[in-house]
Amino acid sequence: MTRKAREYIAALVMAAPLLLSFGASAQQSQPVGEDRVLRVCEDPNNLPFSNRAGEGFENKIAELLARELGWKLEYTWFPQRMGFIRNTLRAREPNSDRFKCDLIIGVPVGFELAATTNPYYRSTYALAYRKGTGLDSVTTPEALLHLEPAKLKSLKLGVFGQTPPADWLLRHHLLEQAVPYQPQTGDAERYPGEIIDKDLASGKIDVAFLWGPIAGYLAKTSPNGVVVVPFPPERELHMDFRIAMGVRFGERAWKDRIERLVEENRSRIQEILVAYGVPLLDDEGRLMR
């Protein structure tokens, strides 16, 4: 697995989408889509990506793909924790030759537990804070470092362990001010965006370092006036990741079909991402919005 993929997985909770497990062969006697059902593997409570109510952007993308295929959409729900792949993409229905689901909407390029499509978006980590808390001059990550020293020293910095922002804090001698969050809380009823929003509002932390789609969604939906500042790409710390869709190994025809669908609907998918506040980077690493 590439270092970038490891970093993304360690993040995610945030993000999203990936988890350690091994198991079942990709061989199946019933071809994907034979019964005209798009079966998607998702987390039931992980906004802005997905939830049972269909409110996440991955839900909206799945709905778009199902409409374009002319198929019914069904989900297999499982928290994105240890065993996600084993219990979804690689799990068979009892007494059946069919797998429980056939598509993961968001995985990093290079994810080793599934075959990945061409990427359909690229995003980056970001920092987030509440308006009116003395941080409004922070419009870039570097600007945080240029705050008056006493102000900078007073800040409580929320960061998820083993993520690129933790390395950034270490590089700038700020790790002692970090308030650590676990990549996996162990409580499937709580998701990272919800936890961070409450802690920013209560003052438990002053600045949060988050995977960009989560930070962007907070800025769109939080009643607490959250400001998001994306990290630009850099050589030493991999802050940005290209996100693809995941299918089982060996199902080349299905992978090709999904890639064609994504390409044909790329602009509509991007509209969904923008509506959810996802910080998007172009191929040159420039922020697109």
CORSUL-V199753 format. One record per residue. OMEGA is omega as a letter, one per 30 degrees, with the letter a starting at -180 (none if undefined). Layout:
BEGIN
OMEGA + OMEGA
END
This chain:
BEGIN
l + l + l + a + l + a + a + a + a + l + a + j + l + l + l + a + a + l + a + l + a + l + a + l + a + a + l + a + l + a + l + l + a + l + l + l + l + a + a + l + a + l + a + a + a + l + g + a + a + l + a + a + l + a + a + a + l + l + a + l + l + l + l + a + a + l + a + l + a + a + l + l + l + l + l + a + l + l + l + l + l + l + a + a + a + a + a + a + a + a + l + l + l + l + a + l + a + l + a + l + a + a + l + a + a + l + l + l + a + l + a + a + l + l + a + l + l + a + l + l + l + a + a + l + a + l + a + l + l + l + l + l + l + a + a + l + a + l + l + l + a + l + l + a + a + l + l + a + a + l + l + a + a + a + l + a + a + a + l + a + l + l + a + l + l + l + l + l + l + a + a + l + a + a + l + a + a + l + a + l + l + l + l + a + a + l + a + l + l + l + a + a + l + a + a + a + l + a + l + a + a + a + l + l + l + a + l + l + a + l + a + l + l + l + a + l + l + a + a + a + a + l + a + l + a + l + a + l + a + l + l + l + l + a + a + a + a + a + a + a + l + a + a + l + a + l + l + l + l + a + a + a + l + l + l + a + l + l + l + l + a + a + a + a + a + a + l + l + l + l + l + a + l + a + l + l + a + l + a + l + l + a + l + l + l + l + a + l + none
END
